[in-house]
């Protein structure tokens, strides 16, 4: 890749998060003069890839959509997700690399199928926005709301538990017709995946960031957004192999659980009841990876419940852990050695 292409890509990849400071960021990253960076930015504006507003001192830059499409559909059981993709998305998405088309097709059809089968809504808003370096797909409905639905069906005490259960996979309120794999895989294959429903916002990025936010205002229905770089090298096959590959007899028997989703606010993970919340439905998997990213402290009872008590009762489920700090890692190894 030519250096000029690297500069352009850097600007496009970072301008959304740094609309006012993208010029200085680019100067520092490449060791360029202000004049050289300004030349690249002017070219991106001329090509219709960037938009600028404000005077020189307070100028902000934003990505300019190449296309932006929105469609409204009446929800009915007769709607087939693959037909909706073919009618509204397929022709436009042919321009992207094969792996991107596969990811977007999978994500859209899984999320739209959830709307038809589970939302109890009357209307869906779907569409896509193609930006210079990525494509965003959105799927919304005006139904009961995904977190409300799961909390009611599974009799969960807190709607935030629905997000934790979704992150594990194999969660469905209709086991006769669904495997519960859709959101698990979709949330992990896109660069960024988010759900806004009720008063909760959930998001995940491919960098490993997980987020739950409480919103002051209730949002009716469910609103899903999926974003991926048009240059992403990821493939569905690689993701499926990670959790349903040869090591799992080609079935969805492995899962990855971010413990950060177990925490409510600033609480610490110290009790057996919190551990049991984590352990719910682990018996459906042969291997579980607990991710301690963002968790700096756990209690002895929490660890004992997971790595000794549960393991004694469920020896067929292998529990591993990653990204634990030294204190947590030592505590886990100590409890395992005594069991």
Residue frames as qw, qx, qy, qz and C-alpha x, y, z in Angstrom:
[[0.000, 0.889, 0.458, 0.000, 0.00, 0.00, 0.00],
 [0.373, 0.534, -0.036, 0.758, 1.34, 3.44, -0.93],
 [0.262, -0.189, -0.510, 0.797, 1.99, 5.89, 1.89],
 [0.267, -0.075, -0.109, -0.955, -0.70, 8.23, 0.52],
 [0.627, -0.274, -0.609, -0.402, -3.23, 5.39, 0.75],
 [0.523, -0.255, -0.678, 0.450, -2.18, 4.68, 4.35],
 [0.044, -0.059, -0.250, 0.965, -2.70, 8.35, 5.21],
 [0.468, -0.162, -0.345, -0.797, -6.15, 8.39, 3.62],
 [0.657, -0.277, -0.694, -0.098, -7.17, 5.19, 5.40],
 [0.374, -0.169, -0.584, 0.701, -5.91, 6.53, 8.73],
 [0.177, -0.026, 0.065, -0.982, -7.99, 9.69, 8.34],
 [0.602, -0.178, -0.465, -0.625, -11.12, 7.77, 7.35],
 [0.645, -0.211, -0.724, 0.125, -10.71, 5.20, 10.13],
 [0.408, -0.260, -0.529, 0.697, -10.19, 7.76, 12.90],
 [0.033, -0.280, -0.119, -0.952, -12.22, 10.82, 11.93],
 [0.521, -0.549, -0.518, -0.398, -15.48, 9.70, 13.56],
 [0.683, -0.542, -0.386, 0.302, -13.94, 9.49, 17.02],
 [0.449, -0.444, -0.004, 0.776, -11.75, 12.55, 16.48],
 [0.384, 0.771, 0.453, 0.228, -13.71, 15.03, 14.33],
 [0.035, -0.998, 0.045, 0.004, -11.81, 18.09, 15.59],
 [0.400, -0.738, 0.514, 0.179, -8.35, 16.65, 16.14],
 [0.919, 0.250, 0.285, 0.108, -7.96, 14.37, 13.11],
 [0.484, 0.823, -0.198, 0.221, -5.47, 16.74, 11.46],
 [0.191, -0.763, 0.564, -0.253, -3.11, 16.86, 14.45],
 [0.849, -0.190, 0.480, -0.109, -3.50, 13.09, 14.99],
 [0.858, 0.478, 0.123, 0.141, -2.47, 12.40, 11.40],
 [0.239, 0.867, -0.359, 0.249, 0.46, 14.81, 11.60],
 [0.454, -0.620, 0.600, -0.225, 1.75, 13.08, 14.73],
 [0.909, 0.009, 0.408, -0.084, 1.16, 9.53, 13.46],
 [0.821, 0.467, 0.173, 0.280, 2.99, 9.98, 10.14],
 [0.513, -0.449, 0.111, 0.723, 5.35, 12.83, 11.04],
 [0.364, 0.556, 0.490, 0.565, 3.77, 15.06, 8.40],
 [0.075, -0.023, -0.086, 0.993, 3.46, 18.81, 8.07],
 [0.336, 0.486, 0.528, -0.610, 0.11, 20.51, 8.54],
 [0.386, 0.519, -0.330, -0.688, 0.16, 21.43, 4.85],
 [0.206, 0.177, -0.922, -0.277, 0.59, 17.79, 3.77],
 [0.107, 0.305, 0.893, -0.313, -2.27, 16.58, 5.97],
 [0.336, 0.554, 0.232, -0.726, -4.52, 19.42, 4.80],
 [0.307, 0.382, -0.625, -0.608, -3.82, 18.39, 1.21],
 [0.125, -0.069, -0.987, -0.072, -5.05, 14.84, 1.91],
 [0.158, 0.459, 0.693, -0.533, -8.13, 16.08, 3.73],
 [0.337, 0.517, -0.103, -0.781, -9.03, 18.48, 0.90],
 [0.275, 0.209, -0.816, -0.463, -8.78, 15.62, -1.58],
 [0.030, -0.252, -0.951, 0.177, -11.10, 13.46, 0.54],
 [0.249, 0.541, 0.398, -0.698, -13.60, 16.32, 0.66],
 [0.322, 0.443, -0.433, -0.716, -13.41, 16.79, -3.13],
 [0.240, 0.059, -0.934, -0.259, -14.06, 13.06, -3.60],
 [0.630, -0.346, -0.221, -0.659, -17.17, 13.30, -1.44],
 [0.694, -0.111, -0.685, 0.192, -15.78, 11.05, 1.30],
 [0.349, -0.314, -0.506, 0.724, -15.46, 13.71, 4.01],
 [0.054, -0.837, -0.353, -0.415, -17.59, 16.69, 4.99],
 [0.416, -0.035, -0.364, 0.833, -16.36, 19.74, 6.91],
 [0.193, -0.844, -0.384, -0.321, -18.12, 22.38, 8.98],
 [0.519, -0.787, -0.101, 0.319, -17.05, 25.32, 11.13],
 [0.232, 0.933, -0.273, 0.016, -14.24, 27.83, 10.76],
 [0.595, 0.513, -0.581, 0.215, -10.56, 26.95, 10.63],
 [0.080, -0.441, 0.702, -0.553, -10.00, 26.89, 14.39],
 [0.564, -0.029, 0.632, -0.531, -13.17, 24.91, 15.21],
 [0.599, 0.303, -0.518, -0.530, -13.46, 22.87, 12.03],
 [0.653, -0.119, 0.708, -0.243, -14.98, 19.42, 12.35],
 [0.360, 0.315, -0.728, -0.491, -14.79, 16.62, 9.82],
 [0.713, 0.028, 0.576, -0.399, -17.24, 13.78, 9.37],
 [0.278, 0.000, 0.879, 0.387, -17.56, 10.81, 7.07],
 [0.481, 0.306, -0.100, -0.815, -19.93, 11.47, 4.20],
 [0.702, 0.136, 0.681, -0.157, -22.26, 8.56, 3.32],
 [0.036, -0.162, 0.742, 0.649, -21.89, 7.12, -0.15],
 [0.451, -0.301, -0.586, -0.602, -25.44, 5.86, 0.11],
 [0.172, -0.016, 0.700, -0.693, -28.06, 5.69, 2.83],
 [0.456, -0.182, -0.652, -0.578, -31.17, 3.53, 2.40],
 [0.277, 0.000, 0.705, -0.653, -34.15, 3.07, 4.74],
 [0.423, -0.164, -0.714, -0.533, -37.15, 0.78, 4.23],
 [0.462, -0.126, 0.519, -0.709, -40.32, 0.27, 6.26],
 [0.405, -0.018, -0.861, -0.307, -41.98, -3.14, 6.32],
 [0.722, -0.332, 0.094, -0.599, -45.14, -4.46, 7.91],
 [0.108, -0.343, 0.917, -0.169, -44.21, -7.43, 10.09],
 [0.868, 0.030, 0.008, -0.496, -45.97, -10.68, 9.29],
 [0.732, -0.274, 0.623, 0.029, -45.21, -14.37, 9.57],
 [0.808, 0.535, 0.239, 0.064, -45.17, -14.51, 5.78],
 [0.186, 0.912, -0.367, -0.004, -41.97, -12.43, 5.62],
 [0.957, -0.041, 0.012, 0.288, -38.94, -14.59, 4.87],
 [0.360, -0.814, 0.194, 0.412, -35.63, -13.04, 5.87],
 [0.528, -0.130, 0.584, 0.603, -33.73, -14.32, 2.82],
 [0.314, 0.669, 0.564, 0.368, -36.36, -12.82, 0.51],
 [0.139, -0.972, -0.125, 0.140, -36.10, -9.46, 2.28],
 [0.489, -0.550, 0.407, 0.541, -32.30, -9.55, 1.88],
 [0.493, 0.222, 0.646, 0.539, -32.63, -10.38, -1.81],
 [0.175, 0.824, 0.487, 0.231, -35.14, -7.60, -2.46],
 [0.151, -0.986, -0.067, -0.033, -33.58, -4.75, -0.48],
 [0.458, -0.770, 0.386, 0.218, -29.87, -5.52, 0.05],
 [0.855, 0.000, 0.432, 0.288, -28.41, -8.07, -2.35],
 [0.597, 0.702, 0.175, 0.345, -27.83, -5.93, -5.44],
 [0.031, -0.952, 0.216, -0.214, -26.07, -3.16, -3.57],
 [0.636, -0.627, 0.449, 0.011, -23.88, -5.48, -1.50],
 [0.923, 0.312, 0.139, 0.179, -22.50, -7.28, -4.57],
 [0.367, 0.844, -0.250, 0.301, -19.75, -4.64, -4.78],
 [0.422, -0.733, 0.487, -0.217, -18.15, -5.75, -1.50],
 [0.178, 0.405, -0.897, 0.006, -15.69, -8.60, -0.93],
 [0.643, -0.164, -0.691, -0.287, -17.22, -12.06, -0.61],
 [0.416, -0.182, -0.738, 0.499, -16.46, -12.35, 3.12],
 [0.114, 0.086, 0.261, -0.955, -18.16, -9.01, 3.82],
 [0.561, -0.080, -0.414, -0.712, -21.26, -10.03, 1.86],
 [0.607, -0.168, -0.776, 0.015, -21.43, -13.29, 3.81],
 [0.240, -0.162, -0.608, 0.739, -21.11, -11.54, 7.17],
 [0.267, 0.068, 0.062, -0.959, -23.71, -8.89, 6.32],
 [0.602, -0.105, -0.592, -0.526, -26.13, -11.46, 4.88],
 [0.520, -0.199, -0.792, 0.252, -25.79, -13.63, 7.99],
 [0.117, -0.154, -0.485, 0.853, -26.18, -10.75, 10.43],
 [0.381, 0.009, -0.119, -0.917, -29.17, -9.20, 8.72],
 [0.629, -0.135, -0.638, -0.424, -31.10, -12.43, 8.18],
 [0.446, -0.196, -0.774, 0.404, -30.52, -13.58, 11.77],
 [0.005, -0.185, -0.391, 0.902, -31.65, -10.27, 13.27],
 [0.450, 0.012, -0.270, -0.851, -34.63, -9.89, 10.93],
 [0.566, -0.167, -0.789, -0.169, -35.77, -13.44, 11.64],
 [0.246, -0.213, -0.694, 0.642, -35.76, -12.57, 15.36],
 [0.247, 0.106, 0.077, -0.960, -38.09, -9.67, 14.63],
 [0.572, -0.044, -0.539, -0.616, -40.57, -11.80, 12.70],
 [0.627, -0.168, -0.761, 0.014, -40.59, -14.65, 15.21],
 [0.499, -0.312, -0.611, 0.529, -40.19, -12.89, 18.56],
 [0.133, 0.128, -0.124, 0.975, -40.85, -9.14, 18.54],
 [0.027, 0.641, 0.737, -0.212, -44.67, -9.11, 18.61],
 [0.032, -0.475, 0.047, 0.878, -44.29, -5.85, 16.67],
 [0.563, 0.670, 0.439, -0.203, -46.29, -4.45, 13.77],
 [0.484, 0.870, -0.086, 0.044, -43.60, -2.55, 11.84],
 [0.789, -0.283, 0.187, 0.512, -39.92, -2.94, 11.06],
 [0.250, 0.939, -0.193, -0.134, -37.45, -0.32, 9.86],
 [0.855, -0.123, 0.309, 0.398, -34.44, -1.79, 8.03],
 [0.418, 0.905, -0.069, 0.028, -31.66, -0.31, 5.98],
 [0.818, -0.124, 0.059, 0.559, -27.98, 0.29, 5.44],
 [0.051, 0.979, -0.132, -0.146, -25.51, 3.16, 5.33],
 [0.861, 0.201, 0.050, 0.464, -22.38, 2.82, 3.19],
 [0.211, -0.937, 0.166, 0.223, -19.59, 5.07, 4.44],
 [0.425, 0.767, -0.472, -0.089, -16.17, 5.43, 2.75],
 [0.156, 0.475, -0.848, 0.176, -14.55, 2.75, 4.88],
 [0.129, 0.063, 0.931, -0.334, -17.40, 0.66, 6.28],
 [0.412, -0.298, -0.563, -0.652, -21.00, -0.37, 5.99],
 [0.225, -0.024, 0.678, -0.699, -23.68, -0.20, 8.69],
 [0.375, -0.302, -0.763, -0.430, -26.85, -2.31, 8.74],
 [0.234, -0.080, 0.544, -0.802, -29.75, -1.53, 11.03],
 [0.395, -0.310, -0.810, -0.304, -32.83, -3.54, 11.94],
 [0.159, -0.065, 0.490, -0.855, -35.57, -2.14, 14.21],
 [0.296, -0.443, -0.791, -0.302, -39.07, -3.04, 15.35],
 [0.295, -0.423, 0.160, -0.842, -41.78, -1.52, 17.53],
 [0.730, -0.252, -0.613, -0.170, -42.47, -4.67, 19.53],
 [0.732, -0.648, -0.207, -0.034, -42.10, -5.82, 23.12],
 [0.032, -0.858, 0.485, -0.168, -38.32, -5.40, 23.27],
 [0.743, 0.249, -0.616, 0.078, -35.73, -8.17, 23.30],
 [0.175, 0.264, -0.726, 0.610, -34.54, -7.70, 26.89],
 [0.570, -0.110, 0.309, -0.753, -38.09, -7.51, 28.22],
 [0.854, 0.139, -0.332, -0.376, -39.04, -10.62, 26.25],
 [0.616, 0.237, -0.708, 0.253, -36.14, -12.71, 27.53],
 [0.065, -0.248, 0.629, -0.734, -36.53, -11.52, 31.13],
 [0.695, -0.056, 0.167, -0.697, -40.23, -12.43, 31.13],
 [0.864, 0.178, -0.405, -0.240, -39.84, -15.79, 29.38],
 [0.645, 0.189, -0.646, 0.362, -36.90, -16.90, 31.56],
 [0.578, -0.762, -0.282, -0.081, -38.25, -15.23, 34.71],
 [0.586, 0.187, -0.271, 0.740, -35.08, -13.24, 35.24],
 [0.333, -0.722, -0.430, 0.428, -34.99, -10.82, 38.16],
 [0.086, -0.745, 0.137, 0.647, -33.17, -8.13, 36.18],
 [0.710, 0.687, 0.094, -0.123, -33.30, -7.32, 32.45],
 [0.101, 0.811, -0.568, -0.092, -29.53, -6.94, 32.44],
 [0.606, -0.230, 0.761, -0.013, -29.30, -10.68, 33.05],
 [0.776, 0.544, 0.298, -0.116, -30.80, -11.11, 29.58],
 [0.369, 0.851, -0.370, -0.048, -27.68, -9.51, 28.09],
 [0.312, -0.538, 0.781, -0.054, -25.39, -11.86, 30.00],
 [0.731, 0.131, 0.660, -0.115, -27.41, -14.85, 28.80],
 [0.661, 0.738, 0.039, -0.130, -27.36, -13.60, 25.21],
 [0.104, 0.810, -0.574, -0.054, -23.57, -13.32, 25.38],
 [0.536, -0.298, 0.788, -0.052, -23.30, -17.02, 26.28],
 [0.381, 0.217, -0.706, -0.556, -25.30, -18.26, 23.31],
 [0.272, -0.194, -0.940, -0.069, -27.77, -21.13, 23.05],
 [0.124, 0.340, 0.561, -0.745, -30.46, -18.81, 24.38],
 [0.226, -0.176, -0.571, -0.770, -33.90, -18.83, 22.79],
 [0.458, 0.061, 0.496, -0.735, -37.48, -18.47, 23.94],
 [0.839, 0.322, 0.000, -0.439, -38.53, -20.82, 21.11],
 [0.365, -0.486, 0.778, 0.158, -36.23, -23.89, 21.29],
 [0.731, 0.307, 0.609, -0.026, -38.34, -25.89, 18.85],
 [0.588, 0.762, 0.231, 0.144, -37.53, -23.48, 16.02],
 [0.203, 0.899, -0.294, 0.255, -34.34, -21.67, 17.08],
 [0.834, 0.002, -0.384, 0.395, -30.88, -22.70, 18.34],
 [0.412, -0.896, -0.066, 0.155, -30.03, -19.40, 20.03],
 [0.731, -0.100, 0.210, 0.642, -26.82, -18.95, 18.03],
 [0.377, 0.764, 0.314, 0.418, -27.73, -15.86, 15.98],
 [0.159, -0.968, 0.071, -0.178, -26.92, -13.02, 18.37],
 [0.758, -0.507, 0.289, 0.291, -23.92, -14.88, 19.80],
 [0.691, 0.131, 0.404, 0.585, -22.21, -15.09, 16.41],
 [0.264, 0.815, 0.292, 0.425, -23.49, -11.82, 14.99],
 [0.341, -0.940, 0.033, 0.003, -22.28, -9.79, 17.98],
 [0.670, -0.512, 0.387, 0.373, -18.78, -11.22, 17.49],
 [0.677, 0.282, 0.465, 0.496, -18.29, -11.09, 13.72],
 [0.222, 0.887, 0.206, 0.348, -19.01, -7.38, 13.16],
 [0.376, 0.361, -0.318, 0.792, -16.60, -4.58, 14.11],
 [0.160, -0.034, 0.498, -0.852, -19.34, -3.20, 16.31],
 [0.345, -0.397, -0.789, -0.317, -22.69, -4.66, 17.27],
 [0.081, -0.024, 0.487, -0.869, -25.26, -2.90, 19.45],
 [0.249, -0.532, -0.773, -0.239, -28.82, -3.30, 20.72],
 [0.137, -0.098, 0.303, -0.938, -30.95, -0.51, 22.15],
 [0.458, -0.394, -0.714, -0.354, -34.15, -1.72, 23.79],
 [0.533, -0.720, -0.437, 0.079, -36.20, -0.37, 26.67],
 [0.204, -0.962, 0.169, -0.058, -33.84, 1.48, 28.97],
 [0.732, -0.422, 0.441, 0.304, -30.77, -0.63, 28.17],
 [0.541, 0.767, -0.314, -0.142, -28.03, -0.19, 25.57],
 [0.828, -0.295, 0.437, 0.190, -25.68, -3.11, 24.88],
 [0.557, 0.773, -0.281, -0.115, -22.69, -3.05, 22.55],
 [0.825, -0.296, 0.379, 0.296, -19.68, -5.14, 21.64],
 [0.364, 0.826, -0.357, -0.240, -16.67, -4.31, 19.48],
 [0.930, 0.257, -0.239, 0.107, -14.26, -6.70, 17.76],
 [0.250, 0.618, -0.539, 0.515, -11.51, -5.26, 19.98],
 [0.488, -0.169, -0.801, 0.303, -13.13, -7.05, 22.92],
 [0.107, -0.080, 0.343, -0.930, -14.97, -4.13, 24.48],
 [0.244, -0.507, -0.815, -0.138, -18.34, -4.92, 26.10],
 [0.045, -0.090, 0.228, -0.969, -20.70, -2.22, 27.33],
 [0.189, -0.624, -0.753, -0.088, -24.05, -2.02, 29.09],
 [0.043, 0.098, -0.160, 0.981, -25.57, 1.41, 29.68],
 [0.043, 0.606, 0.737, -0.295, -28.77, 2.42, 31.43],
 [0.082, 0.338, 0.341, 0.873, -30.81, 4.99, 29.51],
 [0.149, 0.166, 0.467, -0.856, -33.07, 7.53, 31.19],
 [0.601, 0.271, -0.038, -0.751, -35.74, 7.28, 28.51],
 [0.677, 0.098, 0.726, -0.067, -37.52, 4.08, 27.50],
 [0.241, 0.384, -0.591, -0.667, -37.13, 3.09, 23.86],
 [0.826, 0.177, 0.316, -0.432, -39.98, 1.08, 22.38],
 [0.895, 0.429, -0.104, -0.071, -39.08, -2.07, 20.53],
 [0.779, -0.342, 0.332, 0.407, -35.60, -3.30, 19.63],
 [0.410, 0.893, -0.160, -0.091, -33.00, -1.46, 17.57],
 [0.849, -0.213, 0.320, 0.363, -29.97, -3.38, 16.29],
 [0.340, 0.892, -0.262, -0.144, -26.98, -1.81, 14.55],
 [0.887, -0.122, 0.309, 0.321, -24.15, -3.76, 12.93],
 [0.226, 0.923, -0.263, -0.168, -21.00, -2.12, 11.53],
 [0.857, -0.146, 0.348, 0.351, -18.09, -3.66, 9.65],
 [0.064, -0.676, 0.433, 0.592, -15.11, -2.31, 7.71],
 [0.810, 0.525, -0.023, -0.262, -15.35, -3.03, 4.00],
 [0.450, 0.621, -0.634, 0.095, -11.70, -4.17, 4.23],
 [0.653, -0.451, 0.518, -0.318, -12.20, -6.55, 7.15],
 [0.330, 0.373, -0.848, -0.181, -10.39, -9.89, 6.63],
 [0.409, -0.087, 0.791, -0.446, -12.67, -11.79, 9.01],
 [0.457, -0.004, -0.715, -0.529, -14.85, -14.67, 7.80],
 [0.782, -0.291, 0.072, -0.547, -17.82, -16.53, 9.19],
 [0.899, 0.105, -0.423, 0.046, -15.96, -19.80, 8.75],
 [0.377, 0.350, -0.584, 0.627, -13.21, -18.69, 11.13],
 [0.394, -0.340, 0.354, -0.777, -15.73, -17.65, 13.76],
 [0.903, -0.106, -0.129, -0.396, -17.75, -20.85, 13.47],
 [0.781, 0.215, -0.531, 0.249, -14.56, -22.90, 13.78],
 [0.064, 0.442, -0.545, 0.710, -13.67, -21.08, 16.99],
 [0.476, -0.160, 0.512, -0.697, -16.85, -22.15, 18.79],
 [0.868, 0.174, 0.311, -0.346, -18.15, -25.05, 16.69],
 [0.391, 0.644, -0.623, -0.210, -15.06, -26.49, 15.05],
 [0.718, 0.156, -0.678, -0.024, -13.49, -29.92, 15.04],
 [0.161, 0.200, -0.751, 0.608, -12.60, -29.68, 18.74],
 [0.436, 0.085, 0.486, -0.752, -16.35, -29.45, 19.47],
 [0.378, 0.231, 0.888, 0.121, -17.43, -32.10, 16.95],
 [0.033, 0.191, 0.490, 0.850, -18.63, -29.31, 14.63],
 [0.288, -0.725, -0.594, -0.197, -21.47, -28.31, 16.93],
 [0.059, -0.731, 0.139, -0.666, -21.90, -25.15, 18.98],
 [0.810, -0.429, -0.381, 0.121, -20.35, -26.47, 22.18],
 [0.550, -0.117, -0.232, 0.794, -17.84, -23.78, 23.09],
 [0.043, -0.914, -0.318, -0.249, -18.60, -20.32, 24.44],
 [0.426, 0.174, -0.246, 0.853, -16.84, -17.18, 25.64],
 [0.326, -0.804, -0.495, -0.039, -18.38, -15.30, 28.58],
 [0.250, 0.499, -0.214, 0.802, -17.30, -11.72, 29.40],
 [0.418, -0.449, -0.674, 0.411, -17.57, -11.46, 33.19],
 [0.061, -0.031, -0.078, 0.995, -17.82, -7.69, 32.87],
 [0.414, -0.295, -0.470, -0.721, -21.47, -8.22, 31.86],
 [0.549, -0.401, -0.720, 0.142, -22.11, -9.86, 35.23],
 [0.290, -0.235, -0.383, 0.845, -21.30, -6.68, 37.14],
 [0.021, -0.832, -0.501, -0.239, -24.07, -4.19, 37.81],
 [0.119, -0.974, 0.069, -0.182, -22.57, -0.74, 38.17],
 [0.137, 0.724, -0.603, 0.306, -19.55, -0.69, 40.48],
 [0.864, -0.377, 0.218, -0.254, -20.34, -3.91, 42.33],
 [0.001, -0.557, 0.829, 0.040, -17.61, -6.47, 42.97],
 [0.826, 0.040, -0.478, -0.295, -17.95, -10.15, 42.09],
 [0.074, -0.466, 0.743, -0.475, -17.70, -11.70, 45.52],
 [0.638, -0.099, 0.522, -0.558, -20.71, -13.92, 46.22],
 [0.311, 0.034, 0.938, 0.150, -21.86, -17.41, 45.32],
 [0.447, 0.658, 0.530, -0.295, -25.15, -16.01, 44.05],
 [0.268, 0.798, -0.285, -0.459, -23.25, -13.88, 41.52],
 [0.133, -0.370, 0.877, 0.274, -21.26, -16.94, 40.49],
 [0.425, 0.317, 0.843, -0.090, -24.47, -18.92, 39.97],
 [0.421, 0.784, 0.141, -0.433, -25.70, -16.14, 37.69],
 [0.130, 0.657, -0.634, -0.386, -22.55, -16.64, 35.61],
 [0.215, -0.188, 0.956, 0.072, -22.88, -20.43, 35.66],
 [0.646, 0.383, 0.424, -0.507, -26.48, -20.57, 34.40],
 [0.820, 0.528, 0.058, -0.212, -26.75, -22.93, 31.40],
 [0.017, -0.700, 0.695, 0.163, -23.03, -23.81, 31.36],
 [0.622, -0.082, 0.776, -0.060, -24.03, -27.48, 31.28],
 [0.724, 0.623, 0.232, -0.184, -25.08, -26.99, 27.65],
 [0.417, 0.815, -0.402, 0.005, -21.44, -26.50, 26.65],
 [0.943, -0.054, -0.177, 0.278, -18.41, -28.76, 26.72],
 [0.583, -0.051, -0.132, 0.800, -16.01, -25.80, 27.11],
 [0.083, -0.954, -0.275, -0.085, -16.51, -22.32, 28.58],
 [0.539, 0.186, -0.156, 0.807, -13.92, -19.52, 28.50],
 [0.267, -0.874, -0.353, 0.203, -14.39, -16.91, 31.20],
 [0.452, 0.524, 0.017, 0.722, -13.00, -13.52, 30.18],
 [0.459, -0.638, -0.390, 0.480, -11.86, -11.34, 33.11],
 [0.304, 0.333, 0.164, 0.877, -11.28, -8.20, 31.01],
 [0.230, -0.560, -0.093, -0.790, -12.38, -5.18, 33.07],
 [0.787, -0.556, -0.215, -0.160, -12.68, -7.24, 36.28],
 [0.273, 0.646, -0.539, 0.467, -9.96, -6.26, 38.76],
 [0.207, -0.287, 0.751, -0.557, -11.28, -8.01, 41.88],
 [0.727, -0.209, -0.512, -0.407, -13.24, -11.17, 42.74],
 [0.550, -0.534, 0.456, -0.452, -14.03, -12.83, 46.04],
 [0.101, -0.292, 0.950, -0.050, -12.97, -16.26, 47.26],
 [0.538, 0.267, 0.703, -0.381, -16.58, -17.51, 47.38],
 [0.591, 0.650, -0.076, -0.471, -17.22, -16.40, 43.78],
 [0.324, 0.566, -0.735, -0.183, -14.19, -18.28, 42.47],
 [0.256, -0.158, 0.924, -0.235, -14.81, -21.34, 44.66],
 [0.651, 0.367, 0.458, -0.482, -18.38, -21.71, 43.38],
 [0.636, 0.649, -0.235, -0.345, -17.23, -21.71, 39.76],
 [0.439, 0.588, -0.679, -0.007, -13.96, -23.63, 39.82],
 [0.028, -0.209, 0.930, -0.302, -14.61, -26.16, 42.60],
 [0.485, 0.207, 0.643, -0.556, -18.29, -26.56, 43.51],
 [0.691, 0.510, -0.033, -0.512, -19.67, -26.39, 39.98],
 [0.392, 0.521, -0.735, -0.187, -16.85, -28.51, 38.53],
 [0.204, -0.140, 0.929, -0.275, -17.51, -31.29, 41.05],
 [0.565, 0.376, 0.568, -0.466, -21.17, -31.42, 39.98],
 [0.681, 0.697, 0.086, -0.207, -20.52, -30.89, 36.24],
 [0.577, -0.461, 0.522, 0.427, -17.23, -32.60, 35.31],
 [0.628, 0.410, 0.553, 0.364, -18.13, -32.71, 31.60],
 [0.216, 0.949, 0.142, 0.182, -17.99, -28.91, 31.28],
 [0.695, -0.034, -0.082, 0.714, -14.45, -27.60, 31.01],
 [0.070, -0.982, -0.176, 0.016, -14.04, -24.06, 32.39],
 [0.659, 0.131, -0.008, 0.741, -11.02, -22.02, 31.29],
 [0.128, -0.922, -0.218, 0.292, -10.15, -18.40, 31.98],
 [0.582, 0.382, 0.135, 0.705, -8.32, -15.59, 30.17],
 [0.128, 0.615, 0.013, 0.778, -7.12, -12.03, 30.91],
 [0.634, -0.722, -0.276, 0.011, -7.22, -12.37, 34.70],
 [0.038, 0.853, -0.408, 0.325, -4.83, -10.23, 36.72],
 [0.383, 0.353, -0.801, 0.295, -2.13, -11.88, 38.83],
 [0.325, -0.174, 0.645, -0.669, -4.17, -11.92, 42.04],
 [0.807, 0.154, 0.110, -0.560, -7.23, -13.51, 40.40],
 [0.719, 0.398, -0.559, -0.109, -5.10, -15.97, 38.44],
 [0.160, 0.328, -0.827, 0.428, -3.34, -17.10, 41.62],
 [0.528, -0.058, 0.509, -0.677, -6.64, -17.47, 43.48],
 [0.848, 0.253, -0.149, -0.441, -8.16, -19.63, 40.71],
 [0.607, 0.393, -0.685, 0.089, -5.10, -21.89, 40.49],
 [0.085, -0.299, 0.763, -0.567, -5.06, -22.26, 44.28],
 [0.696, 0.040, 0.352, -0.625, -8.69, -23.35, 44.45],
 [0.829, 0.344, -0.346, -0.273, -8.27, -25.77, 41.53],
 [0.381, 0.433, -0.777, 0.251, -5.22, -27.34, 43.19],
 [0.255, -0.169, 0.738, -0.602, -7.21, -28.09, 46.33],
 [0.754, 0.130, 0.075, -0.639, -10.25, -29.59, 44.56]]
